[in-house]
Amino acid sequence: MLRRLAEGRALPIVIVVAAIVAIWYAFTVYLNAPWQLGVYERSDTEWTAADLVRDTLAQERPVLPAPHQVLAEMWRTTVGVSPTSRRSLLYHTWITLSSTLLGFAIGTALGVLLAVGIVHNRAMDKSVMPWVIASQTIPILAIAPMIVVVLNAIGLTGLLPKALISTYLSFFPVVVGMVKGLRSPEVIQLDLMRTYNASTAQTFWKLRWPSAVPYLFTSMKVAVAISLVGAIVGELPTGAVAGLGARLLAGSYYGQTVQIWSALFMAAALAAVLVALVGLGHRMALARMGVRP
């Protein structure tokens, strides 16, 4: 078994993960030690190095929680409570996931439509594309509160404002990827379609779109991950009481660093699952098109 592990791709991953965990534990002891030493000093307690390590890894509100504390918190808030409870991390994950998927869907559709217009219309290429690029120079933390306030003023609350923030972030990689993909056919291929007297629509569906599909799914992997970031950021200025962003805020207000890290780990796991699902869709689409891996 060890030999198969060494011959495969899993061994480097295991080594890197083990190194990260070891470094994490070392920094946990280092960062939590000053507080623990103060506790010993105030209580006039005799202690050893083993006591210090044990106690720094078991603090209730550590500066940096240990990995086992984060995993225990995730287990307690996922398995130990009902998924519909507001104390459940799964409940908060579902709230954030809803905004993420809606924003990702809108952003992908908008990105594809803009890319088609940019490729087929010279005026849009010269006017819209620079604005698309310029839009990403505005920090999302600055624009998110304005989006929320404006939409609340016109009566739009709840899921949509957070989804639009996700849309703002996710449409950009789709636009860039699709423009590159739709322009990827070579000149000789376009000339061949003109030789066949193909219409613009036929050229698009028979040549440009199949060529752009790999670019689309690659950009969607980036878009779905950044859409999750947008959903979390969108929950921060709204005073939301549900969602991973609200979980992060509550943890920072009350100094619950273990809660903060468990929410971060759940967000990372959710992003990995979403990217994996897009990758699965990518492989299925290529297989349907007859492309061999």
Buried (B, 14 or more C-beta within 10 A) or exposed (E): EEEEEEEEEEEEEEEEEEEEEEEBBEEBBEEBBEBBBEEBEEEEEEBEEEEBBEBBBEBEEBBBBBBEBBBBBBEBBBEEBEEEEEEBBBBBBBBBBBBBBBBBBBBBEBBBBBBBBBBBEEEBBEEBBEEBEEBBEEEBEEBBBEBBEEBEEEEBEEBBBBBBBBBBBBBBBBBBBBBBBBBBBEEEEBEBBEEEEBEEEEBBEEBBBBBBBBBBBBBBBBBBBBBBBBBBBBBBBBEBEBBBBBBBBBBEEEEBBBBBBBBBBBBEEBBEEBBEEBBEEBEEBBEEEEEEE
